[in-house]
Amino acid sequence: MKLSRILLASAAVLALSLGPVQAKELKKVGLAVANLQANFFNQIKQSVEAEAKKRGITVVTVDAKGDGPTQVNQIQDLLTQNIDALIYIPAGAAAATVPVKLAKTAGVPVINVDRNAEGAPGDTFLATDSVSSAKAVCEHIIEKAGGKGNMVIIHGQKGTTPEVDRTKGCMEAVKAHSGVKVVAEQWSNMWSQDEGFQIMQNMLQAHPDVSIVFAQADGLALGAAQAIKVANPSGKIVVGGFDGDTAALEALKNGVFDVTATQQTQKMGRMAVDMAAKIVAGEKVAPVQLMDATLTTKDNVASFIAEHP
């Protein structure tokens, strides 16, 4: 009995001397971006860096320029720099799982943004609900074309999360309109305006009677609109994009194309830093966190130009 009292007293003294367990603090984060030539990713980068600065967190940013193997090497290097967390936007689908596995082996939590790694997800995934947002865009362009017509789809990078989800959402809208026929589809590699222009030129030559275009990124939509202007078709071709890029919003205001889905890029960046801090501190977070995008036309674009969400 006496021994038990002595042991209990010793344990109490030890607990008092150690004090409360301190949660780990996020001090340094790695930000691996798919391609900073894209306005969408630049907006997220700027938001991450601004939020981190407010919190006194160091950010080390790397740009894969759309190349998966380059990104793997960059993240290997980041993991040698004592980062506490990795905010990760995969550069492509093929090697997307490798950086997540490397980070987890190193004990570094991963916050995936916009794109998830199939089969090896990060600790949490932040993105737009691309299925419902793409469905809304395609419903809008189909209705604007009179509910019928020949349609083409210019896809993003094949197999990436947004490409897959935007295809799914758009096809839900297409299937609800028997008078719409998808006559051509083509995938891009960089979601870029140049690709949109070239792809649309080829599509117009093969299918001059197209009346509906869904381009899965605003860069692609701007390129498609440029190709349509050059071709000068006799009938109206309705063009929908996706992202809410700053240049595209100005173009939308000027009637260059018809509609986009404006993503909450600033919120994504802030949330990525917040999730990193929470995970590092030992808090539980939801594995998937989807945000709404806003259907944006000439009628409501001004507010998004003034302040991007």
C-alpha positions as CSV (number, residue, x, y, z in Angstrom):
1,M,0.0,0.0,0.0
2,K,2.8,2.3,1.0
3,L,4.6,1.5,-2.3
4,S,1.5,2.2,-4.3
5,R,1.2,5.7,-2.7
6,I,4.8,6.4,-3.4
7,L,4.4,5.4,-7.1
8,L,1.3,7.5,-7.5
9,A,3.0,10.5,-5.9
10,S,6.0,10.1,-8.2
11,A,3.8,9.9,-11.3
12,A,1.9,13.1,-10.2
13,V,5.2,15.0,-9.7
14,L,6.5,13.8,-13.1
15,A,3.3,14.9,-14.9
16,L,3.5,18.3,-13.3
17,S,7.1,18.7,-14.2
18,L,6.4,17.8,-17.8
19,G,3.4,20.1,-18.1
20,P,0.7,19.8,-20.9
21,V,1.7,18.2,-24.2
22,Q,2.4,20.9,-26.7
23,A,0.7,20.5,-30.1
24,K,3.1,20.7,-33.1
25,E,3.1,24.0,-34.9
26,L,3.2,24.5,-38.6
27,K,6.3,26.5,-39.4
28,K,7.3,25.5,-42.9
29,V,5.1,24.2,-45.8
30,G,6.1,23.0,-49.2
31,L,3.8,24.1,-52.1
32,A,4.1,21.9,-55.2
33,V,2.1,23.5,-58.1
34,A,1.3,21.8,-61.4
35,N,1.9,24.7,-63.7
36,L,2.2,28.4,-62.8
37,Q,1.6,29.4,-66.4
38,A,-2.1,28.7,-65.6
39,N,-3.9,31.7,-63.9
40,F,-5.9,29.3,-61.8
41,F,-2.9,27.8,-60.1
42,N,-1.3,31.2,-59.7
43,Q,-4.3,32.4,-57.8
44,I,-4.1,29.5,-55.4
45,K,-0.3,30.1,-55.0
46,Q,-0.9,33.7,-54.2
47,S,-3.6,32.9,-51.7
48,V,-1.5,30.2,-50.0
49,E,1.5,32.6,-49.7
50,A,-0.7,35.5,-48.4
51,E,-2.4,33.3,-45.7
52,A,1.0,31.8,-44.7
53,K,2.5,35.2,-44.3
54,K,-0.3,36.2,-42.0
55,R,0.4,33.2,-39.8
56,G,4.2,33.6,-39.9
57,I,4.7,30.4,-41.9
58,T,7.4,29.9,-44.5
59,V,6.4,28.6,-47.9
60,V,8.7,26.9,-50.3
61,T,7.0,26.9,-53.8
62,V,8.0,24.7,-56.7
63,D,6.5,24.7,-60.2
64,A,6.4,21.5,-62.2
65,K,5.5,23.3,-65.5
66,G,3.1,20.5,-66.2
67,D,5.6,17.7,-66.0
68,G,5.0,14.8,-63.7
69,P,8.6,13.4,-63.4
70,T,9.9,17.0,-62.7
71,Q,7.3,17.3,-59.9
72,V,8.4,14.0,-58.3
73,N,12.0,15.3,-58.2
74,Q,10.9,18.7,-56.8
75,I,8.9,17.0,-54.0
76,Q,11.8,14.7,-53.2
77,D,13.9,17.9,-52.7
78,L,11.2,19.6,-50.6
79,L,11.1,16.6,-48.3
80,T,14.8,17.2,-47.5
81,Q,14.1,20.8,-46.4
82,N,12.3,20.0,-43.2
83,I,8.8,21.0,-44.3
84,D,6.0,20.3,-41.8
85,A,3.4,19.7,-44.5
86,L,3.0,19.5,-48.3
87,I,0.3,21.3,-50.3
88,Y,0.2,19.4,-53.5
89,I,-1.4,20.0,-56.9
90,P,-0.5,17.1,-59.1
91,A,1.0,17.9,-62.5
92,G,-0.7,14.9,-64.1
93,A,-2.5,11.6,-63.4
94,A,0.3,9.2,-64.3
95,A,2.8,9.8,-61.4
96,A,0.4,11.6,-59.0
97,T,0.6,8.9,-56.3
98,V,4.4,8.9,-56.0
99,P,4.8,12.2,-54.1
100,V,2.0,11.3,-51.7
101,K,3.7,8.0,-50.9
102,L,7.1,9.7,-50.5
103,A,5.6,12.3,-48.2
104,K,3.8,9.8,-46.0
105,T,7.0,7.7,-45.8
106,A,8.7,10.8,-44.5
107,G,5.9,11.5,-42.0
108,V,4.8,14.7,-43.8
109,P,1.0,15.2,-44.1
110,V,-0.3,16.0,-47.6
111,I,-3.1,18.5,-48.6
112,N,-4.2,17.8,-52.1
113,V,-5.7,20.8,-53.9
114,D,-7.8,20.6,-57.1
115,R,-6.5,17.2,-58.1
116,N,-6.4,14.0,-56.0
117,A,-4.0,11.1,-56.4
118,E,-6.0,8.0,-57.5
119,G,-5.2,5.1,-55.1
120,A,-3.0,7.3,-52.8
121,P,-5.0,10.3,-51.5
122,G,-3.6,12.9,-49.3
123,D,-4.7,13.6,-45.7
124,T,-7.4,15.8,-47.2
125,F,-8.6,16.9,-50.6
126,L,-9.8,20.4,-51.4
127,A,-11.5,21.1,-54.7
128,T,-14.5,22.5,-56.5
129,D,-17.5,20.2,-56.9
130,S,-16.6,19.9,-60.6
131,V,-19.4,17.4,-61.4
132,S,-22.3,19.7,-60.4
133,S,-20.6,22.8,-61.7
134,A,-19.8,21.4,-65.1
135,K,-23.4,20.1,-65.3
136,A,-24.6,23.7,-64.7
137,V,-22.3,25.1,-67.4
138,C,-23.4,22.5,-70.0
139,E,-27.1,23.0,-69.1
140,H,-26.6,26.7,-69.7
141,I,-24.9,26.4,-73.1
142,I,-27.4,23.8,-74.3
143,E,-30.3,25.9,-73.3
144,K,-28.7,29.0,-74.9
145,A,-28.4,27.0,-78.1
146,G,-32.1,26.2,-78.0
147,G,-31.9,22.8,-76.4
148,K,-30.5,21.0,-79.4
149,G,-27.5,21.0,-81.8
150,N,-24.1,19.4,-82.5
151,M,-21.7,19.7,-79.6
152,V,-17.9,19.4,-79.1
153,I,-16.0,18.9,-75.9
154,I,-12.4,20.2,-75.4
155,H,-11.1,18.2,-72.5
156,G,-8.4,19.1,-70.0
157,Q,-5.5,16.8,-69.2
158,K,-6.7,13.2,-69.5
159,G,-7.3,11.3,-66.3
160,T,-6.8,14.2,-63.9
161,T,-9.5,14.7,-61.3
162,P,-11.1,17.9,-62.8
163,E,-11.1,16.4,-66.3
164,V,-12.9,13.3,-65.2
165,D,-15.4,15.1,-63.0
166,R,-16.2,17.9,-65.5
167,T,-16.7,15.2,-68.2
168,K,-19.1,13.4,-65.9
169,G,-21.1,16.5,-65.0
170,C,-21.4,17.8,-68.6
171,M,-22.5,14.4,-69.9
172,E,-25.3,14.4,-67.3
173,A,-26.6,17.5,-68.9
174,V,-26.2,16.2,-72.4
175,K,-28.0,13.0,-71.6
176,A,-31.0,15.0,-70.4
177,H,-31.3,16.6,-73.9
178,S,-32.1,14.1,-76.7
179,G,-31.6,16.8,-79.3
180,V,-27.9,17.3,-78.5
181,K,-25.3,15.2,-80.1
182,V,-21.6,15.2,-79.1
183,V,-19.8,14.9,-82.5
184,A,-16.2,15.4,-81.4
185,E,-14.0,15.3,-78.3
186,Q,-10.3,16.0,-77.9
187,W,-8.0,16.1,-74.9
188,S,-5.4,18.9,-74.2
189,N,-2.2,18.5,-72.3
190,M,-1.8,21.9,-70.7
191,W,-5.4,23.2,-70.6
192,S,-4.0,26.2,-72.5
193,Q,-5.4,28.9,-74.9
194,D,-3.1,27.8,-77.7
195,E,-4.4,24.2,-77.5
196,G,-8.0,25.4,-77.4
197,F,-7.4,27.4,-80.6
198,Q,-5.7,24.6,-82.5
199,I,-8.2,22.0,-81.3
200,M,-11.2,24.2,-82.2
201,Q,-9.8,25.0,-85.6
202,N,-9.6,21.2,-86.4
203,M,-13.0,20.6,-85.0
204,L,-14.6,23.3,-87.1
205,Q,-13.0,21.9,-90.3
206,A,-14.4,18.4,-89.5
207,H,-17.7,19.6,-88.1
208,P,-18.7,23.0,-89.5
209,D,-22.2,22.7,-88.2
210,V,-21.2,22.7,-84.5
211,S,-23.3,25.0,-82.3
212,I,-22.2,24.1,-78.8
213,V,-18.7,24.0,-77.3
214,F,-17.8,23.0,-73.8
215,A,-14.1,23.7,-73.0
216,Q,-13.1,22.3,-69.6
217,A,-10.9,25.4,-68.7
218,D,-11.2,29.1,-69.5
219,G,-7.9,29.0,-71.4
220,L,-9.3,26.4,-73.7
221,A,-12.6,28.4,-74.0
222,L,-10.7,31.6,-74.9
223,G,-8.7,29.7,-77.6
224,A,-11.9,28.1,-78.9
225,A,-13.6,31.5,-79.1
226,Q,-10.6,32.9,-81.0
227,A,-10.8,30.0,-83.5
228,I,-14.5,30.6,-84.0
229,K,-13.9,34.3,-84.6
230,V,-11.3,33.5,-87.3
231,A,-13.6,31.0,-89.0
232,N,-16.5,33.5,-89.0
233,P,-19.3,30.9,-89.1
234,S,-22.7,31.9,-90.3
235,G,-24.5,30.7,-87.2
236,K,-24.0,31.4,-83.5
237,I,-21.7,29.0,-81.6
238,V,-22.3,29.0,-77.8
239,V,-19.0,28.5,-75.8
240,G,-18.8,27.5,-72.1
241,G,-15.6,27.4,-70.0
242,F,-14.6,26.6,-66.5
243,D,-12.4,28.2,-63.7
244,G,-13.2,31.9,-63.5
245,D,-9.6,33.0,-64.6
246,T,-9.1,36.7,-64.3
247,A,-8.5,37.3,-68.0
248,A,-11.4,35.1,-68.9
249,L,-13.8,37.1,-66.6
250,E,-12.8,40.3,-68.5
251,A,-13.4,38.4,-71.8
252,L,-16.8,37.2,-70.5
253,K,-17.7,40.8,-69.7
254,N,-16.9,41.8,-73.3
255,G,-18.9,38.9,-74.8
256,V,-16.0,36.9,-76.1
257,F,-17.6,33.7,-74.8
258,D,-20.8,32.9,-73.0
259,V,-20.4,31.3,-69.5
260,T,-17.9,29.9,-67.0
261,A,-17.9,28.4,-63.5
262,T,-16.0,30.7,-61.2
263,Q,-14.0,28.6,-58.7
264,Q,-13.2,29.9,-55.1
265,T,-9.4,30.0,-55.7
266,Q,-8.7,32.4,-52.8
267,K,-10.7,30.3,-50.4
268,M,-8.9,27.1,-51.6
269,G,-5.5,28.7,-50.8
270,R,-6.5,29.9,-47.4
271,M,-8.1,26.5,-46.6
272,A,-5.0,24.6,-47.7
273,V,-2.9,26.5,-45.2
274,D,-5.5,26.1,-42.5
275,M,-5.8,22.3,-43.1
276,A,-2.1,22.0,-43.0
277,A,-1.9,23.7,-39.6
278,K,-4.7,21.6,-38.2
279,I,-3.3,18.3,-39.4
280,V,0.2,19.1,-38.1
281,A,-1.4,20.0,-34.7
282,G,-3.0,16.6,-34.6
283,E,-6.6,17.6,-35.4
284,K,-8.9,15.4,-37.5
285,V,-10.1,16.9,-40.8
286,A,-12.5,15.6,-43.4
287,P,-10.8,13.5,-46.2
288,V,-12.7,15.3,-49.0
289,Q,-13.9,19.0,-48.9
290,L,-15.7,20.2,-52.0
291,M,-16.7,23.8,-52.7
292,D,-19.3,25.3,-55.0
293,A,-18.4,27.2,-58.1
294,T,-20.7,30.0,-59.3
295,L,-22.2,30.0,-62.8
296,T,-20.9,33.2,-64.3
297,T,-22.3,35.1,-67.3
298,K,-22.1,38.6,-68.6
299,D,-24.9,39.5,-66.2
300,N,-23.1,38.7,-62.9
301,V,-19.4,38.8,-63.9
302,A,-18.7,42.3,-62.6
303,S,-18.7,41.3,-58.9
304,F,-16.1,38.5,-59.6
305,I,-13.9,40.9,-61.5
306,A,-14.0,43.3,-58.5
307,E,-13.2,40.6,-55.9
308,H,-12.4,37.1,-56.8
309,P,-13.7,34.5,-54.3
